[in-house]
Amino acid sequence: FPFPDVAGSVQIDGQRRGGIFVCHNGERTGELEDICLAALDTDERIECVNMFIHCLDNVRGTRHPEASKAKIAAFLASQDQPWLKLGLAAEKMLLPLDNAAFRPARDFLNDLAN
């Protein structure tokens, strides 16, 4: 497959397309869960999730090493189907996928598909 020179771009070689997407587009460090948390910023349950993780950090005496993943797991546990994993929760529209936080990933996938 063609290999683009710049992350977030798509390279075309005949009928094949290749691309690299880095979460947060190199603007800051993070992972997919951080993008999800940014999209959930206005959801009233996030404050509960933040307080829960903060409480656990205090009990542990240290910050959770995978805080973003733990926060998403706690958020998903607040849903009617608390066993859902992130991908299935997204398919069931439990995440605001139309939020601007997902725009770079959405744009990249559209470029890759077209």
DSSP file (Angstrom, degrees, kcal/mol; ACC not computed):
  #  RESIDUE AA STRUCTURE BP1 BP2  ACC     N-H-->O    O-->H-N    N-H-->O    O-->H-N    TCO  KAPPA ALPHA  PHI   PSI    X-CA   Y-CA   Z-CA
    1    1 A F              0   0    0      0, 0.0    17,-0.1     0, 0.0    11,-0.1   0.000 360.0 360.0 360.0 149.8    0.0    0.0    0.0
    2    2 A P        -     0   0    0      0, 0.0     9,-0.2     0, 0.0    11,-0.1  -0.369 360.0-143.2 -65.2 147.0    1.1    3.6   -0.6
    3    3 A F        -     0   0    0      7,-0.1     7,-0.1     9,-0.1    16,-0.1  -0.955  11.8-137.2-118.0 116.2    2.6    5.2    2.5
    4    4 A P        -     0   0    0      0, 0.0     7,-0.1     0, 0.0    15,-0.1  -0.314   7.0-137.4 -72.9 156.5    1.9    8.9    3.0
    5    5 A D  S    S+     0   0    0      1,-0.1     2,-0.4     5,-0.1     5,-0.0   0.731  87.5  49.0 -81.2 -24.1    4.6   11.4    4.1
    6    6 A V  S >  S-     0   0    0     14,-0.0     3,-1.5     0, 0.0    14,-0.3  -0.960  87.8-114.4-125.4 132.6    2.4   13.1    6.7
    7    7 A A  T 3  S+     0   0    0     -2,-0.4    14,-0.2     1,-0.2     3,-0.1  -0.350 102.4  31.3 -60.4 141.7    0.2   11.7    9.4
    8    8 A G  T 3  S+     0   0    0     12,-4.5     2,-0.2     1,-0.4    -1,-0.2   0.425 101.2 103.5  89.2  -0.6   -3.5   12.3    8.8
    9    9 A S    <   -     0   0    0     -3,-1.5    11,-1.1    11,-0.3     2,-0.4  -0.707  63.8-131.4-112.4 166.3   -3.1   12.3    5.0
   10   10 A V  E     -A   19   0A   0     -2,-0.2     2,-0.4     9,-0.2     9,-0.2  -0.957  12.0-155.1-119.4 133.8   -4.0    9.7    2.4
   11   11 A Q  E     -A   18   0A   0      7,-3.2     7,-2.3    -2,-0.4     2,-0.5  -0.907   9.2-154.7-107.8 135.0   -1.7    8.6   -0.4
   12   12 A I  E     +A   17   0A   0     -2,-0.4     2,-0.4     5,-0.2     5,-0.2  -0.932  16.2 175.9-114.7 132.1   -3.1    7.1   -3.6
   13   13 A D  E >   -A   16   0A   0      3,-2.7     3,-1.9    -2,-0.5     2,-0.5  -0.835  68.3 -60.4-133.9  93.6   -1.3    4.7   -5.8
   14   14 A G  T 3  S-     0   0    0     -2,-0.4    -1,-0.0     1,-0.3     0, 0.0  -0.567 120.4 -15.0  68.1-119.0   -3.6    3.6   -8.7
   15   15 A Q  T 3  S+     0   0    0     -2,-0.5     2,-0.3    -3,-0.1    -1,-0.3   0.526 120.9  90.4 -93.8  -7.4   -6.5    1.9   -7.0
   16   16 A R  E <   -A   13   0A   0     -3,-1.9    -3,-2.7     2,-0.0     2,-0.4  -0.679  55.0-166.7 -95.4 145.4   -4.9    1.5   -3.6
   17   17 A R  E     -A   12   0A   0     -2,-0.3     2,-0.3    -5,-0.2    -5,-0.2  -0.974   5.4-178.0-127.3 142.2   -5.1    4.0   -0.8
   18   18 A G  E     +A   11   0A   0     -7,-2.3    -7,-3.2    -2,-0.4     2,-0.3  -0.987   6.8 167.8-137.7 149.5   -3.0    4.2    2.3
   19   19 A G  E     -A   10   0A   0     -2,-0.3     2,-0.4    -9,-0.2    -9,-0.2  -0.991  25.0-141.7-156.8 161.9   -3.1    6.5    5.3
   20   20 A I        -     0   0    0    -11,-1.1   -12,-4.5   -14,-0.3     2,-0.5  -0.998  15.4-170.2-128.1 129.1   -1.8    7.1    8.8
   21   21 A F        -     0   0    0     -2,-0.4     2,-0.5   -14,-0.2   -14,-0.1  -0.984   2.6-167.0-122.5 127.4   -4.0    8.6   11.5
   22   22 A V    >   -     0   0    0     -2,-0.5     3,-2.7     9,-0.0     4,-0.1  -0.950  35.0-106.3-110.9 126.4   -2.5    9.6   14.8
   23   23 A C  G >  S+     0   0    0     -2,-0.5     3,-0.8     1,-0.3     5,-0.2  -0.225 107.5  14.9 -52.8 138.3   -5.0   10.4   17.6
   24   24 A H  G >  S-     0   0    0      1,-0.2     3,-3.0    77,-0.2     4,-0.3   0.529 112.7-102.6  68.7  10.1   -5.2   14.1   18.2
   25   25 A N  G <  S-     0   0    0     -3,-2.7    -1,-0.2     1,-0.3    -2,-0.2   0.786  72.4 -59.9  50.6  33.1   -3.4   14.7   14.9
   26   26 A G  G <  S+     0   0    0     -3,-0.8    -1,-0.3     2,-0.3    -2,-0.1   0.509 113.3 115.9  76.6   3.3   -0.2   15.4   16.7
   27   27 A E  S <  S-     0   0    0     -3,-3.0     2,-0.3     1,-0.2    -2,-0.1   0.852  89.5 -18.6 -73.3 -34.6   -1.7   18.4   18.5
   28   28 A R  S    S-     0   0    0     -4,-0.3    -2,-0.3    -5,-0.2    -1,-0.2  -0.957  81.9 -82.0-159.9 169.8   -1.3   16.7   21.9
   29   29 A T        +     0   0    0     -2,-0.3     2,-0.3    -3,-0.1    -5,-0.1  -0.413  68.6 101.5 -77.6 157.7   -0.7   13.3   23.3
   30   30 A G        -     0   0    0     -7,-0.1     2,-0.3    -2,-0.1    -7,-0.2  -0.940  51.0-113.2 157.1-176.2   -3.5   10.9   23.8
   31   31 A E    >>  -     0   0    0     -2,-0.3     4,-1.4    -9,-0.1     3,-1.2  -0.795  48.8 -78.0-140.2 179.4   -5.5    7.9   22.6
   32   32 A L  H 3> S+     0   0    0      1,-0.3     4,-2.2    -2,-0.3     3,-0.3   0.864 126.6  58.3 -53.5 -39.8   -8.9    7.1   21.2
   33   33 A E  H 3> S+     0   0    0      1,-0.2     4,-2.6     2,-0.2    -1,-0.3   0.835 101.1  56.4 -62.3 -32.1  -10.4    7.3   24.7
   34   34 A D  H <> S+     0   0    0     -3,-1.2     4,-2.1     2,-0.2    -1,-0.2   0.870 106.6  49.4 -67.0 -36.1   -9.2   10.9   25.1
   35   35 A I  H  X S+     0   0    0     -4,-1.4     4,-2.0    -3,-0.3    -2,-0.2   0.914 111.3  49.7 -66.7 -42.0  -11.0   11.8   21.9
   36   36 A C  H  X S+     0   0    0     -4,-2.2     4,-1.5     1,-0.2    -2,-0.2   0.920 110.1  50.4 -61.9 -43.4  -14.2   10.1   23.3
   37   37 A L  H  < S+     0   0    0     -4,-2.6     4,-0.2     1,-0.2    -1,-0.2   0.883 108.4  52.4 -63.1 -38.2  -13.8   12.0   26.6
   38   38 A A  H >< S+     0   0    0     -4,-2.1     3,-1.0     1,-0.2    -1,-0.2   0.898 109.7  49.1 -62.9 -39.2  -13.5   15.3   24.8
   39   39 A A  H 3< S+     0   0    0     -4,-2.0     3,-0.4     1,-0.2    -1,-0.2   0.784 111.9  49.1 -69.9 -26.7  -16.7   14.5   22.9
   40   40 A L  T >< S+     0   0    0     -4,-1.5     3,-2.2     1,-0.2     6,-0.3   0.327  76.5 113.8 -92.5   6.7  -18.4   13.6   26.2
   41   41 A D  T <  S+     0   0    0     -3,-1.0    -1,-0.2     1,-0.3    -2,-0.1   0.777  79.5  43.0 -52.9 -33.3  -17.3   16.8   27.9
   42   42 A T  T 3  S+     0   0    0     -3,-0.4     2,-0.4    -4,-0.2    -1,-0.3   0.477  85.1 111.8 -95.4  -1.6  -20.8   18.2   28.2
   43   43 A D    X   -     0   0    0     -3,-2.2     3,-1.7     1,-0.1     4,-0.5  -0.586  68.3-138.0 -71.9 128.1  -22.4   14.9   29.3
   44   44 A E  T 3> S+     0   0    0     -2,-0.4     4,-0.6     1,-0.3     3,-0.5   0.712  98.3  65.2 -64.0 -20.4  -23.6   15.3   32.9
   45   45 A R  H 3> S+     0   0    0      1,-0.2     4,-2.3     2,-0.2    -1,-0.3   0.715  84.3  75.0 -73.3 -19.9  -22.3   11.8   33.8
   46   46 A I  H <> S+     0   0    0     -3,-1.7     4,-3.1    -6,-0.3    -1,-0.2   0.872  90.1  55.7 -63.9 -36.2  -18.7   12.8   33.1
   47   47 A E  H  > S+     0   0    0     -3,-0.5     4,-2.3    -4,-0.5    -1,-0.2   0.907 108.9  48.2 -61.3 -40.1  -18.5   14.7   36.3
   48   48 A C  H  X S+     0   0    0     -4,-0.6     4,-2.5     2,-0.2    -2,-0.2   0.922 111.9  49.4 -63.7 -44.0  -19.6   11.6   38.2
   49   49 A V  H  X S+     0   0    0     -4,-2.3     4,-2.6     2,-0.2     5,-0.2   0.930 110.9  49.8 -60.1 -46.5  -17.0    9.6   36.3
   50   50 A N  H  X S+     0   0    0     -4,-3.1     4,-2.4     1,-0.2    -1,-0.2   0.903 111.8  47.9 -61.3 -41.8  -14.3   12.1   37.1
   51   51 A M  H  X S+     0   0    0     -4,-2.3     4,-2.5    -5,-0.2    -1,-0.2   0.896 111.5  51.4 -65.9 -39.1  -15.2   12.1   40.8
   52   52 A F  H  X S+     0   0    0     -4,-2.5     4,-2.3     2,-0.2    -2,-0.2   0.947 113.0  43.5 -61.4 -50.6  -15.2    8.3   40.8
   53   53 A I  H  X S+     0   0    0     -4,-2.6     4,-2.5     1,-0.2    -2,-0.2   0.896 113.3  52.6 -64.5 -40.0  -11.8    8.0   39.2
   54   54 A H  H  X S+     0   0    0     -4,-2.4     4,-2.1    -5,-0.2    -1,-0.2   0.914 108.8  50.4 -61.0 -43.1  -10.4   10.7   41.5
   55   55 A C  H  X S+     0   0    0     -4,-2.5     4,-2.2     1,-0.2    -2,-0.2   0.924 111.0  48.3 -60.3 -45.7  -11.7    8.9   44.6
   56   56 A L  H  X S+     0   0    0     -4,-2.3     4,-2.8     1,-0.2     6,-0.2   0.888 108.4  54.5 -64.0 -38.9  -10.0    5.7   43.4
   57   57 A D  H  X>S+     0   0    0     -4,-2.5     4,-1.9     1,-0.2     5,-1.1   0.910 108.6  49.4 -59.6 -41.6   -6.8    7.6   42.8
   58   58 A N  H  <5S+     0   0    0     -4,-2.1    -2,-0.2     2,-0.2    -1,-0.2   0.910 112.1  47.2 -64.4 -42.2   -6.9    8.8   46.4
   59   59 A V  H  <5S+     0   0    0     -4,-2.2    -2,-0.2     1,-0.2    -1,-0.2   0.904 116.2  44.5 -65.4 -41.3   -7.5    5.3   47.7
   60   60 A R  H  <5S-     0   0    0     -4,-2.8    -1,-0.2     2,-0.2    -2,-0.2   0.758 103.8-132.3 -73.6 -25.3   -4.7    3.9   45.6
   61   61 A G  T  <5S+     0   0    0     -4,-1.9     2,-0.3    -5,-0.2    -3,-0.2   0.597  79.0  65.7  80.7  11.2   -2.4    6.7   46.5
   62   62 A T  S   <S-     0   0    0     -5,-1.1    -2,-0.2    -6,-0.2    -1,-0.2  -0.985  91.9 -90.5-157.5 157.6   -1.5    7.2   42.8
   63   63 A R        -     0   0    0     -2,-0.3    -9,-0.1     1,-0.1   -10,-0.0  -0.491  52.8 -99.5 -72.0 140.8   -3.1    8.3   39.5
   64   64 A H    >   -     0   0    0     -2,-0.2     3,-1.1   -11,-0.2     4,-0.1  -0.402  26.5-138.2 -59.5 130.7   -4.5    5.4   37.5
   65   65 A P  T 3  S+     0   0    0      0, 0.0    -1,-0.2     0, 0.0     3,-0.1   0.738 103.5  35.5 -67.9 -20.6   -2.0    4.5   34.8
   66   66 A E  T 3> S+     0   0    0      1,-0.1     4,-2.5     2,-0.1     5,-0.2  -0.421  75.4 154.0-124.7  55.1   -4.7    4.2   32.2
   67   67 A A  H <> S+     0   0    0     -3,-1.1     4,-2.6     1,-0.2     5,-0.2   0.862  70.6  51.0 -57.7 -42.1   -7.0    7.0   33.4
   68   68 A S  H  > S+     0   0    0      2,-0.2     4,-2.2     1,-0.2    -1,-0.2   0.920 112.4  46.2 -64.3 -42.8   -8.7    7.7   30.1
   69   69 A K  H  > S+     0   0    0      1,-0.2     4,-2.4     2,-0.2    -1,-0.2   0.902 113.2  50.4 -64.9 -40.2   -9.5    4.0   29.5
   70   70 A A  H  X S+     0   0    0     -4,-2.5     4,-2.4     2,-0.2    -2,-0.2   0.893 109.7  50.9 -64.5 -40.0  -10.8    3.8   33.1
   71   71 A K  H  X S+     0   0    0     -4,-2.6     4,-2.6    -5,-0.2    -2,-0.2   0.912 111.1  47.3 -65.5 -42.0  -13.0    6.8   32.6
   72   72 A I  H  X S+     0   0    0     -4,-2.2     4,-2.9     2,-0.2     5,-0.2   0.913 111.4  51.6 -65.5 -40.9  -14.5    5.5   29.4
   73   73 A A  H  X S+     0   0    0     -4,-2.4     4,-1.9     2,-0.2    -2,-0.2   0.912 111.8  47.1 -61.1 -41.6  -15.1    2.1   31.1
   74   74 A A  H  X S+     0   0    0     -4,-2.4     4,-0.7     2,-0.2    -2,-0.2   0.908 112.1  50.0 -66.3 -41.5  -16.9    3.9   34.0
   75   75 A F  H >< S+     0   0    0     -4,-2.6     3,-1.2     1,-0.2     4,-0.2   0.937 111.4  48.1 -61.4 -45.7  -18.9    6.0   31.5
   76   76 A L  H >< S+     0   0    0     -4,-2.9     3,-1.5     1,-0.3     8,-0.3   0.841 104.8  60.2 -64.6 -32.1  -20.0    2.9   29.6
   77   77 A A  H 3< S+     0   0    0     -4,-1.9    -1,-0.3     1,-0.3    -2,-0.2   0.709  96.4  62.7 -66.9 -18.8  -20.9    1.2   32.9
   78   78 A S  T << S+     0   0    0     -3,-1.2    -1,-0.3    -4,-0.7    -2,-0.2   0.519  88.0  95.8 -82.2  -4.7  -23.4    4.0   33.5
   79   79 A Q  S <  S-     0   0    0     -3,-1.5    -3,-0.0    -4,-0.2     4,-0.0  -0.306  92.7-105.8 -82.7 167.9  -25.3    2.9   30.4
   80   80 A D  S    S+     0   0    0      1,-0.3    -1,-0.1     2,-0.1     3,-0.1   0.795 123.0  42.6 -62.9 -28.6  -28.4    0.7   30.3
   81   81 A Q  S >  S+     0   0    0     -5,-0.1     3,-1.8     1,-0.1    -1,-0.3  -0.761  75.8 178.5-116.1  81.6  -26.2   -2.1   28.9
   82   82 A P  T 3  S+     0   0    0      0, 0.0    -1,-0.1     0, 0.0    -2,-0.1   0.550  70.3  68.0 -68.1  -7.1  -23.1   -1.6   31.1
   83   83 A W  T 3  S+     0   0    0     -6,-0.1    -6,-0.1    -3,-0.1    -7,-0.0   0.497  72.2 120.6 -88.4  -4.5  -21.2   -4.5   29.5
   84   84 A L    <   -     0   0    0     -3,-1.8     2,-0.2    -8,-0.3    -5,-0.1  -0.333  56.5-138.1 -66.0 139.2  -20.7   -2.8   26.2
   85   85 A K     >  -     0   0    0      1,-0.1     4,-2.6    -2,-0.0     5,-0.2  -0.454  33.1 -95.6 -85.9 168.3  -17.2   -2.2   24.9
   86   86 A L  H  > S+     0   0    0      1,-0.2     4,-2.3     2,-0.2     5,-0.2   0.886 120.6  49.5 -56.3 -47.3  -16.3    1.1   23.2
   87   87 A G  H  > S+     0   0    0      1,-0.2     4,-2.2     2,-0.2    -1,-0.2   0.914 114.1  44.4 -62.1 -44.5  -16.8    0.0   19.6
   88   88 A L  H  > S+     0   0    0      2,-0.2     4,-2.0     1,-0.2    -1,-0.2   0.874 111.1  54.7 -68.6 -36.9  -20.2   -1.5   20.2
   89   89 A A  H  <>S+     0   0    0     -4,-2.6     5,-2.8     2,-0.2     6,-0.4   0.897 108.8  49.2 -61.7 -39.6  -21.2    1.5   22.3
   90   90 A A  H ><5S+     0   0    0     -4,-2.3     3,-1.7    -5,-0.2     5,-0.2   0.920 109.2  51.7 -65.0 -43.4  -20.2    3.7   19.3
   91   91 A E  H 3<5S+     0   0    0     -4,-2.2    -2,-0.2     1,-0.3    -1,-0.2   0.860 108.6  51.3 -60.4 -34.9  -22.3    1.5   17.0
   92   92 A K  T 3<5S-     0   0    0     -4,-2.0    -1,-0.3    -5,-0.1    -2,-0.2   0.331 117.4-117.3 -85.3   8.0  -25.2    1.9   19.3
   93   93 A M  T < 5S+     0   0    0     -3,-1.7    -3,-0.2    -5,-0.1    -2,-0.1   0.820  72.0 137.2  61.6  35.4  -24.7    5.7   19.2
   94   94 A L      < +     0   0    0     -5,-2.8    -4,-0.2    -6,-0.1    -1,-0.1   0.507  64.0  62.1 -85.4  -5.7  -24.0    6.0   22.9
   95   95 A L  S    S-     0   0    0     -6,-0.4     2,-2.2    -5,-0.2     3,-0.1  -0.930  96.8-114.6-115.5 144.1  -21.2    8.4   22.0
   96   96 A P    >   +     0   0    0      0, 0.0     3,-2.6     0, 0.0     6,-0.2  -0.491  40.3 173.9 -78.8  78.0  -21.8   11.7   20.2
   97   97 A L  T 3  S+     0   0    0     -2,-2.2     9,-0.1     1,-0.3     5,-0.1   0.657  73.3  63.2 -64.4 -15.1  -20.0   10.7   17.1
   98   98 A D  T 3  S+     0   0    0     -3,-0.1    -1,-0.3   -59,-0.1     5,-0.0   0.466  79.2 118.0 -85.4  -1.1  -21.1   14.0   15.4
   99   99 A N  S X  S-     0   0    0     -3,-2.6     3,-1.7     1,-0.1     4,-0.3  -0.326  78.2-118.1 -65.5 147.6  -19.1   16.0   18.0
  100  100 A A  G >  S+     0   0    0      1,-0.3     3,-1.2     2,-0.2    -1,-0.1   0.733 108.8  73.1 -59.5 -24.4  -16.2   18.1   16.7
  101  101 A A  G 3  S+     0   0    0      1,-0.3     4,-0.3     2,-0.1    -1,-0.3   0.815  99.4  46.2 -61.6 -28.8  -13.7   16.1   18.7
  102  102 A F  G <> S+     0   0    0     -3,-1.7     4,-2.9    -6,-0.2    -1,-0.3   0.512  85.6  98.1 -89.1  -5.8  -14.2   13.2   16.2
  103  103 A R  H <> S+     0   0    0     -3,-1.2     4,-3.3    -4,-0.3     5,-0.3   0.888  79.5  50.5 -55.6 -47.6  -13.9   15.5   13.1
  104  104 A P  H  > S+     0   0    0      0, 0.0     4,-2.2     0, 0.0    -1,-0.2   0.918 115.5  43.4 -58.9 -41.2  -10.2   14.8   12.3
  105  105 A A  H  > S+     0   0    0     -4,-0.3     4,-2.5    -3,-0.2    -2,-0.2   0.916 115.2  49.3 -67.9 -42.0  -10.8   11.0   12.5
  106  106 A R  H  X S+     0   0    0     -4,-2.9     4,-2.3     2,-0.2    -1,-0.2   0.926 112.3  47.9 -62.0 -45.6  -14.0   11.3   10.5
  107  107 A D  H  X S+     0   0    0     -4,-3.3     4,-2.6    -5,-0.2    -1,-0.2   0.909 111.6  50.8 -61.5 -42.7  -12.4   13.5    7.8
  108  108 A F  H  X S+     0   0    0     -4,-2.2     4,-2.4    -5,-0.3    -2,-0.2   0.936 111.2  47.1 -61.2 -47.2   -9.4   11.0    7.6
  109  109 A L  H  X S+     0   0    0     -4,-2.5     4,-2.0     1,-0.2    -1,-0.2   0.869 111.6  51.2 -65.6 -35.9  -11.7    8.0    7.2
  110  110 A N  H  X S+     0   0    0     -4,-2.3     4,-1.8     2,-0.2    -1,-0.2   0.922 110.8  48.5 -64.4 -43.5  -13.8    9.9    4.5
  111  111 A D  H  < S+     0   0    0     -4,-2.6    -2,-0.2     1,-0.2    -1,-0.2   0.894 112.2  49.5 -61.9 -39.4  -10.6   10.7    2.6
  112  112 A L  H  < S+     0   0    0     -4,-2.4    -1,-0.2     1,-0.2    -2,-0.2   0.868 113.6  45.7 -67.8 -36.3   -9.4    7.1    2.9
  113  113 A A  H  <        0   0    0     -4,-2.0    -1,-0.2     1,-0.2    -2,-0.2   0.767 360.0 360.0 -79.6 -25.9  -12.8    5.8    1.6
  114  114 A N     <        0   0    0     -4,-1.8    -1,-0.2    -5,-0.1    -2,-0.2   0.461 360.0 360.0 -93.1 360.0  -13.2    8.3   -1.3
